[in-house]
Amino acid sequence: EMWHRMPSSVTLCGDALVDCVDRAADDAAAWLVRSRRGTVRARTVVYALNAYTCTLLPELAPHIAAVRGQVIYTDIACANAGASRCNLSCHSDFNYAICRHVTDDPSIGDSGVVPIVLGGARYASSAEQRYEHGCFDDAALNADVSVELRAVTKHIYSLSAEPTVKQEWTGIMGWTPDLCPIAGELPQRPRVALPFDEKANPKPFQQTKSREFILAGFSGNGMAYAFALALRLSTVILAEDEHSVESALNSIPRQMNVNRFVKNK
C-alpha cells in the first residue's frame, strides 16, 4: 500500500546495500552513494541506519551500540489478562509488553484471549554475551532470554503453566550512551554552495545546498520517536528558505543534536 501512495517521481531501490558515501571528484557539492546495484549521485543524504550507522559513519561507532532485542508473541486468556483487556504498552524491570483489545482485530473475534507481545529479559543472557550488547546477529535466538521471557509472562499474568509461544524473533537496536536519539544535520562535512543559475534553478535554496543528515540511536524507543523526527527532517530537506530550515532544525530537541558526539572539524 505504501508503494501505491508514493509519487511517480520517487524511486525505491530494494536490496541495494550501500558500501560507502563519498564526495564526487568532479563536484564537491555532490555525494556519491555507492551500492552493489550501482552509484547514485545526490545532493542530500540521510543516514537512517540506527545500529548499523557505524558501517558508513565510523566516527559514530563509539556512540551507537548494537543491542539485540528479543520478543515473544502469545495469547493470554482474558481472565488472566484482567485490566490488560485493552490496548496497553508497559515497561518495567527491563521488560516491556504490548497487548491489544480482542475487538481490535475482527479475525480474533470474541475468542476469549488477548494477544500479547512481550520482550526484554536481556539480563538473563550471560556476562560473556555482554547482555546482548554488540550483537548484530538477528538470525538467532538467545536460549536464556527465551526461557526468561516465558517465565516473566507466566509471572505477570499468573498463569498455571508457561505460555504457548506462537512466534519469537529478534531485532537489532541502536543505543546511545544517554539513551537519546541522534537527529539533525551532520556537521563534520559542511554544506557546499553551488553556482546559481536562475533559469536552471527556480528554487535556488533547495537546489544549491549539499547536505547530510542522520536519524539513529533510538535506544529501544524508535516507535515513539522515529515518525515525528523523520517528519521534521523531511521539513528541513524540503524547505525553500534558510529561515524554514533553521526553524525545523530548532524544533528537534537539543538533547538529540548530533553535535554532542561529533563536532565541526
Disulfide bonds with the S-S distance in Angstrom:
none
